[in-house]
Amino acid sequence: MSSHNFLDERVEALARDFTLHQLREVLATVSVGSERGSLQSKTKEQILGQLGRIGDARKKALVAHRLEALTPYKHLYIYALKTSADYERVSTECRKRFPQLLSDFSPLRSDFGTELHLQLCLLDDAHKRAFFKFAHLVESWETVSTSQSERIQKRVRKRHPVVTTLYLSLGIAVVSFPGFTQVGADFKNRLTYAAIGKEAGALVAALIGVDLQGLQVKTAIESLLSDPTAQVFDIKRSILPQGGGKIVVDSWGDDSGLAKFLTKYLREGDVSVESDKVRNLLQSGADDDIWLLWRKLDLLTRFGFRETVPEVLVFWREAGPDSTKIDQFLEALTAYHSAAPPEATLAASKEIEDTPTGSIITPIALSQHHRITLDEALRVLISAIHRNLVELRFRVRTDSMLDNFQNIWRHNLADFPDTVTDEEGNAIDLRDHQNLEVAFERVTQ
């Protein structure tokens, strides 16, 4: 088949979306001696031009694909390995099932869809890691200038890499990707980051024969924050009070931590409170997201808890992207992670029984209170439905105000219109149940 039917068979096509740092890495790997020159002073166009003049085309493309698999990305979804899997078994399985993808790569066809295409497999014997690189196409609309006074909307299809990495020594799997913006795309055709993360995790789990579940990171985060030697500080939280609503506390990067930040603020109003009590309150409550400043790593991360798999957004500081920093924060997270005690689900069930009638219980709050996964919290809540302790409630999954619609917890899906409009004028399709949030109301037996 001719090469023009593929999007990334040659390095020149693959590298269009590479950063300048990535391009320098490719050129440094495939060229030697005087051909390398001074890479720091070269522009992106100059490096692309030099890449086109040197080396074997297929070798250059393979180097670029491998580099793409190892690149530190900003969007991460973290899974725990439910069943133990050692590196020797996984690496043997990869060599048996994907020999071609270990020595070469599978290019992405230009007519491919949004589903993930496995392109490459990499084995890291030294650190007991296995990388699986996928790619797919994402549709969006872009504004293109046709003249000084006219612009038009043009639909484009962009290649988007997705990497699932098995950290066998840590007992976790991480799905990572650079992200994309689907400006102007019809809501029916939009891809969500969470859906991509779940698909990539499920594909690797099926390929290798492992079971994955979302890692419960809330307790690990609180343990990190309680250890002064870790030098990790919470600088922003979206707190979910049990009675409903949301409280956002943002210290604007104050590395004293939110407990001390809130204590200082309350004292300014002659409200005396101890920082340890504020810390205990924050630890025991439920959160929508937590922002962490990793002082030793010079890194910012936002942990989101809305999905069954925690989402992490990485913000690079002045030093820029660094894969070793990703590895180090994952190592710290797993080191402070502890499994829920055997009686955790019983304690969660007891909490439901003790909750006053009329109270709303969310899966997020229940999971964080008892160090269980969201899936486990949902199982406990479904069991409570069968015992007539709770009933399902629904509302629109958004933090925005809605036009002509009050976003309260409702009993029936029939109470929702097909679409609602938020304060920014964006239409939310409520026929897609992913746009509805589910909770449980304590009822009288």
C-alpha positions in Angstrom: 0.0 0.0 0.0 1.4 3.4 -0.9 2.8 5.6 1.9 0.3 8.5 1.3 -2.4 6.3 2.8 -0.7 6.6 6.2 -0.4 9.6 8.4 2.8 8.8 10.3 4.9 6.4 8.2 7.6 9.0 7.7 9.1 11.1 10.4 8.4 14.3 8.6 4.6 13.7 8.9 4.8 12.4 12.4 7.0 15.3 13.7 4.7 18.1 12.6 3.1 18.1 16.0 6.3 17.4 17.9 7.7 20.0 20.3 11.1 21.5 19.6 12.5 19.4 22.5 11.2 16.2 20.9 12.6 17.1 17.5 16.0 17.7 19.0 15.8 14.3 20.6 15.0 12.6 17.3 17.8 14.4 15.5 20.3 13.7 18.2 19.4 10.0 18.1 19.5 9.4 14.3 22.4 11.7 13.4 26.1 11.5 14.5 29.2 13.7 14.4 29.1 16.9 12.4 25.5 16.2 11.2 24.2 17.0 14.7 25.5 20.6 14.8 24.3 22.9 17.5 20.7 21.7 18.2 20.0 24.3 20.8 20.3 27.2 18.3 18.2 25.5 15.6 14.5 26.3 14.9 11.8 23.8 14.4 11.8 24.3 10.6 15.6 23.9 10.5 15.5 20.6 12.4 12.7 19.3 10.2 14.8 20.2 7.1 17.8 18.5 8.5 15.9 15.4 9.4 14.7 15.1 5.8 18.2 15.1 4.5 19.9 12.5 6.7 19.4 8.9 7.7 17.1 6.0 6.7 13.4 7.1 6.5 12.0 4.0 8.3 14.6 4.2 11.0 13.9 7.9 11.7 10.2 7.2 11.9 10.8 4.3 14.3 12.9 6.5 16.5 10.2 9.2 16.5 7.5 6.7 17.4 9.5 5.3 20.3 10.2 8.8 21.5 6.5 9.6 21.4 5.8 6.6 23.6 8.4 7.9 26.2 7.3 11.5 26.1 5.9 12.9 29.4 2.3 14.0 28.7 0.1 16.3 30.8 -3.2 14.2 31.0 -2.9 11.0 33.1 -5.4 8.4 34.3 -4.1 6.1 37.1 -5.1 2.4 37.5 -4.2 -0.1 40.1 -3.5 -3.7 39.2 -6.2 -5.8 40.9 -4.3 -9.0 40.3 -0.5 -9.3 40.7 1.4 -9.3 37.5 5.2 -9.6 37.4 7.3 -8.0 34.7 8.7 -11.3 33.5 5.3 -12.7 32.6 4.2 -9.4 30.9 7.4 -9.0 28.9 7.2 -12.7 27.8 3.6 -12.2 26.7 4.6 -9.1 24.8 7.4 -10.8 23.0 5.1 -13.7 22.1 2.1 -11.6 20.9 3.7 -8.4 19.5 7.2 -9.3 18.1 6.6 -6.9 15.1 5.6 -4.0 17.3 8.7 -4.5 19.5 11.0 -4.1 16.6 9.0 -1.8 14.3 5.8 0.2 14.4 2.3 0.0 12.8 1.5 3.3 11.0 -2.0 5.0 11.3 -4.1 5.0 8.2 -5.5 8.3 7.0 -9.0 6.9 6.9 -8.8 5.5 10.5 -11.5 6.5 13.0 -11.6 7.6 16.6 -11.0 4.1 17.9 -7.5 3.4 19.2 -4.9 1.7 17.0 -2.0 -0.1 18.6 1.2 1.2 17.0 4.1 0.2 19.2 5.2 -1.8 22.2 8.3 -1.0 24.3 9.9 -3.0 27.1 12.0 -1.4 29.8 13.8 -4.3 31.5 15.8 -2.0 33.9 12.7 -0.3 35.4 10.2 -3.2 34.8 7.9 -1.1 32.6 5.9 -1.9 29.5 4.7 0.8 27.1 1.8 0.4 24.7 1.4 3.4 22.3 -1.8 3.9 20.5 -3.0 6.6 18.1 -6.4 7.7 16.7 -8.0 10.6 14.9 -9.9 13.5 16.5 -12.2 15.7 14.5 -12.5 19.4 15.2 -13.2 22.7 13.5 -10.5 25.3 13.0 -10.8 29.0 12.0 -8.8 29.6 8.8 -8.1 33.1 7.5 -8.8 33.4 3.7 -8.0 37.1 3.6 -7.4 40.1 5.8 -11.2 40.5 6.2 -12.5 37.0 6.1 -12.3 33.8 8.1 -13.9 30.4 7.5 -14.5 27.3 9.6 -12.7 24.2 8.4 -13.1 20.7 9.7 -9.8 18.9 10.4 -8.8 15.5 11.5 -5.8 15.4 13.8 -3.7 12.5 14.9 -3.7 12.0 18.7 -1.2 9.7 20.5 -2.3 7.7 23.7 0.2 5.7 25.8 -0.6 3.1 28.4 2.4 2.3 30.7 2.5 -0.7 33.0 4.6 0.1 36.1 4.9 -3.5 37.3 7.1 -2.8 40.3 4.6 -0.1 41.5 1.5 -2.2 40.7 -0.1 0.5 38.6 -1.0 1.3 35.0 -1.0 4.9 33.7 -2.8 6.1 30.5 -1.3 9.4 29.3 -1.8 11.7 26.3 -1.2 15.4 25.3 -4.9 16.3 25.1 -6.8 18.1 22.4 -9.5 20.8 21.9 -12.7 20.0 19.9 -13.8 23.6 19.3 -17.0 23.7 17.4 -17.4 19.9 17.2 -20.9 18.6 17.5 -21.5 17.4 21.1 -22.7 14.0 19.7 -19.2 13.4 18.2 -17.0 14.8 21.0 -14.6 12.5 22.6 -14.1 12.8 26.3 -10.7 12.4 28.0 -12.2 10.0 30.5 -13.6 7.7 27.7 -10.2 7.6 26.0 -8.5 6.7 29.3 -11.0 3.9 29.9 -10.6 2.5 26.4 -6.8 2.5 26.5 -6.8 0.9 29.9 -9.3 -1.8 28.9 -7.4 -2.6 25.7 -4.1 -3.2 27.5 -5.8 -5.2 30.2 -7.4 -7.5 27.6 -4.1 -7.8 25.6 -2.0 -8.7 28.5 -4.6 -10.5 30.7 -4.6 -8.2 33.7 -7.4 -6.7 35.8 -7.4 -2.9 36.4 -9.4 -0.6 38.6 -9.1 3.0 39.4 -6.4 3.7 42.1 -7.9 5.3 45.3 -5.4 8.2 45.6 -7.2 10.4 48.2 -5.8 8.7 51.2 -2.3 8.7 49.6 -2.5 12.4 49.0 -3.6 13.1 52.6 -0.7 11.0 53.9 1.7 12.9 51.7 0.4 16.2 53.0 0.8 15.0 56.6 4.5 14.2 56.1 6.7 17.3 56.3 9.6 15.4 54.7 7.6 14.8 51.5 7.5 18.6 50.8 4.1 18.3 49.1 1.4 21.0 49.7 -2.2 21.4 48.7 -2.7 24.8 47.2 -6.3 24.5 45.9 -9.3 22.3 46.6 -12.9 21.9 45.5 -14.6 20.7 48.6 -17.9 18.8 48.5 -19.8 19.4 51.8 -22.1 16.6 52.7 -25.2 18.9 52.6 -24.5 19.8 49.0 -22.8 22.6 47.1 -19.1 23.2 46.6 -16.4 25.3 48.3 -13.3 26.2 46.3 -10.3 27.3 48.3 -7.4 28.6 46.3 -4.2 29.8 48.1 -2.6 31.0 44.8 0.4 28.8 45.3 1.0 29.4 49.0 3.2 26.5 49.9 2.3 26.5 53.5 -0.7 24.3 52.6 -4.4 25.0 52.8 -4.8 24.1 56.5 -2.4 26.9 57.5 -3.8 29.2 54.8 -7.4 28.9 56.1 -6.3 29.1 59.7 -4.5 32.4 59.0 -7.5 33.8 57.1 -10.0 32.9 59.9 -7.7 34.6 62.5 -7.9 37.8 60.5 -11.6 37.8 61.4 -11.0 36.9 65.0 -12.1 33.3 64.5 -9.7 31.2 66.5 -9.1 27.7 65.1 -6.2 25.3 65.2 -4.6 24.3 61.9 -4.5 20.7 63.0 -8.3 20.7 63.3 -8.6 22.3 59.9 -6.3 19.7 58.4 -8.4 16.9 60.0 -11.6 18.4 58.5 -10.0 18.6 55.0 -8.7 15.0 55.3 -12.1 13.6 56.4 -14.2 15.5 53.8 -14.9 14.7 50.2 -13.2 16.6 47.3 -14.0 17.1 43.7 -10.3 17.9 43.0 -7.1 18.7 44.8 -4.1 20.7 43.4 -0.7 19.7 44.8 2.6 21.6 44.7 5.6 19.2 44.7 8.3 21.4 46.0 11.2 18.9 45.5 10.1 18.2 41.9 9.1 21.7 41.0 5.8 20.3 39.7 2.1 21.1 39.9 -0.6 18.4 39.6 -4.4 18.5 39.8 -6.1 15.3 40.9 -9.8 15.0 39.8 -12.1 12.5 41.4 -15.3 12.6 39.3 -14.6 9.4 37.4 -14.0 5.9 38.6 -10.4 6.4 37.5 -8.6 9.4 39.0 -7.5 12.0 36.4 -4.3 13.9 36.8 -3.4 17.1 35.0 0.3 17.9 35.1 1.5 21.5 35.0 5.2 21.9 34.2 7.1 24.7 35.9 10.0 26.6 34.5 12.2 23.5 34.0 9.7 22.1 31.4 8.5 18.5 30.8 10.5 15.8 32.4 9.6 12.1 32.4 11.7 11.4 35.6 9.5 13.8 37.5 6.4 11.8 36.4 8.1 8.6 37.6 9.1 10.2 40.9 5.6 11.5 41.8 4.0 8.2 40.9 6.5 6.4 43.1 5.7 8.8 46.0 2.0 8.3 45.4 2.2 4.5 45.5 4.5 4.6 48.5 2.0 6.5 50.6 -1.0 4.5 49.2 -2.4 1.9 51.6 -5.1 -0.6 50.9 -8.5 -0.1 52.5 -9.0 -2.3 55.6 -11.1 -5.5 55.1 -14.0 -4.0 57.0 -14.1 -0.8 54.8 -17.2 -1.8 52.8 -19.0 -2.7 56.0 -18.2 0.7 57.4 -19.4 2.4 54.2 -22.7 0.4 54.5 -23.0 1.4 58.2 -22.6 5.1 57.2 -25.5 4.8 54.8 -27.7 3.3 57.5 -26.7 6.1 59.9 -27.3 8.9 57.4 -30.4 11.1 58.2 -33.4 10.7 55.9 -33.4 13.2 53.1 -29.6 13.4 52.9 -27.8 13.0 49.6 -24.9 10.5 49.4 -22.5 10.7 46.5 -20.3 7.8 45.4 -17.2 10.2 45.6 -17.9 11.1 49.2 -18.5 7.5 50.2 -15.3 6.2 48.5 -13.1 9.0 50.0 -14.5 8.5 53.5 -13.7 4.8 53.6 -10.7 4.5 51.2 -12.5 2.3 48.8 -12.7 2.7 45.0 -15.6 4.4 43.3 -16.6 1.0 41.9 -16.8 -0.4 45.4 -18.7 2.6 46.7 -21.2 2.1 43.9 -21.7 -1.6 44.7 -22.4 -0.6 48.4 -24.9 2.0 47.3 -26.6 -0.4 44.8 -26.9 -2.9 47.7 -28.5 -0.2 49.8 -31.1 0.4 47.0 -32.1 -3.3 47.2 -32.4 -2.9 51.0 -34.7 0.2 50.4 -32.3 2.5 52.2 -31.6 4.9 49.3 -33.1 5.9 46.0 -31.4 7.2 42.8 -31.3 10.9 42.2 -30.0 12.8 39.1 -28.8 16.3 38.1 -26.8 17.8 35.2 -23.1 17.2 35.5 -21.8 20.8 35.4 -20.6 23.5 37.7 -22.1 26.2 35.6 -25.4 28.0 36.1 -28.1 26.8 33.6 -30.5 29.0 31.7 -34.2 28.3 32.4 -33.4 25.1 34.4 -32.8 24.7 38.1 -30.0 22.1 38.6 -31.4 20.3 41.6 -31.4 16.6 42.4 -34.4 15.0 40.6 -36.2 11.7 41.0 -36.8 10.8 37.3 -34.9 11.1 34.1 -38.1 12.1 32.4 -37.9 15.4 34.3 -34.9 16.5 32.2 -35.2 18.2 28.7 -33.2 16.9 25.8 -30.7 19.8 26.1 -30.0 22.7 28.5 -27.8 25.8 28.0 -25.2 26.9 30.4 -24.2 30.4 31.4 -21.6 30.6 28.5 -24.2 29.6 25.9 -22.9 26.0 25.5 -25.6 23.3 24.8 -25.4 20.2 27.0 -27.0 17.1 25.5 -28.9 15.4 28.3 -29.9 12.4 26.1 -26.2 11.4 26.7 -26.4 10.1 30.2 -22.7 10.9 30.7 -23.8 14.5 31.1 -25.9 13.5 34.1 -24.6 13.1 37.6 -25.9 10.3 39.8 -26.4 10.3 43.6 -28.4 8.5 46.2 -30.9 10.0 48.7 -31.4 8.4 52.1 -35.1 7.4 52.4 -37.3 6.0 55.1 -37.7 2.2 55.0 
